[in-house]
């Protein structure tokens, strides 16, 4: 696309612009290449305009921004826009050829359950014969099913990466895509320019309040997905859903707690091999089996079925797809170990509600003691959840090991002190604090006996551990395996 054509696509004046080819758009001067348009975003710490010369040196052909700072001249053609982040997303979509228009796109948002629901939806669509891509916190997949990762760690990558990934899905023959839509992605316009077909709402609880300020602001950002989709799948078991009814032009509802809903689970049974439940739905009534542990996954399955059915999946494909689902890395993932050792589970649970669900579910299937290892993120990422995490861990597990989880620039001693306070104020002392996560994993697995369950909570599939100014490689399942072998 030529620069005047891009300007026209953004509803900007195209006269007097050089007729140069544009290869891409980015807001990071380190990612600029020959032919890039550099989008100068004013952030909390830096103003992108300060990097215009660097962008020009790397081959940028123009700058998009909300206006030059006083006394600063642009070294390249400058296109003024009302919202730089929105312009980045719109430019990325235009340069990629608006790939989502060629796909049936399911967006999934919520605090808990969105990753499992996303993976289930993509699996059900594939089971129905629709080549489907996936973009989630765990990584992204083309229809070939190979899990890939972006170099930067975002729940959802920036708009140019989103659009490039969707374009690649189209190029290799995908007919559908399932995207996790985090609150950050919606607030920062990372998924602006995506044409949604179905919006799925899972659940809302306190999270990312360092960024959003209030729970109401957090809800408002997630609500954008429902506002932008022609069809919504809503969880009536979540109180926030009452404010989402009627927002989308069409909607369907689901419930795993026997509330009135279009998609409703009945007769839930949980056994060693997974879940079995009846489904009463617009697709008919049938019995389903899901090889996952945790009753809360029934809700995720209902949401995924409702979304897949909307896109054409027949009941037979839904039943067969659920029965063959292989799970999600880092979501209630069973770590293989020597015979006769404890059961070790790796899960991403990192909020008090999600930890409560995970421990409650594991208690029902644990004949011995239940152990949990848990930490809480540092920085400004909702420090108010640290004490509640300590309270939940010590209330529902026989013993809790408190440790690090991406402490960043917050002293680990401060984080642990808050978690300990939550336990002590509830009158409990059944915890041990071990700052180093590797040592903590080795300790809890060494202490556990046959018949016990150990839940390693918080990191899940993440491949880094952030400690002060360091970002270290991390493999939670690998650490658990090593500890099991040393028993």
Secondary structure, DSSP 8 states (H G I E B T S, - for coil): -BHHHHHHHTT---TT----B--EEES-GGG--TTEEEEE-B-SS-BGGGGHHHHHHTT--EEEES---TT---SSEEEE-S-HHHHHHHHHHHHHT-GGGGSEEEEEE-SSSHHHHHHHHHHHHHHTT--EEEEETTEEE-TT--EE--SS--SS--HHHHHHHHHHHHHTT-SEEEEE--HHHHHTTTTTT---SEEEE----S--HHHHSSHHHHHHHHHHHHHH-SEEEEETTSGGGGGTTTTSSEEEEEESSS-S-SEEEEEEEEETTEEEEEEEETTEEEEEEE----TTHHHHHHHHHHHHHHTT--HHHHHHHHHT---BTTBSEE----TTS-EEEEE---SHHHHHHHHHHHHHT-SS-EEEEE----TTS-TTHHHHHHHHHHHHSSEEEE--S--BTS-HHHHHHHHHHHHHHTT---EEE-SSHHHHHHHHHHH--TT-EEEEES-TT--EEEETTEEEE--HHHHHHHHHHH-
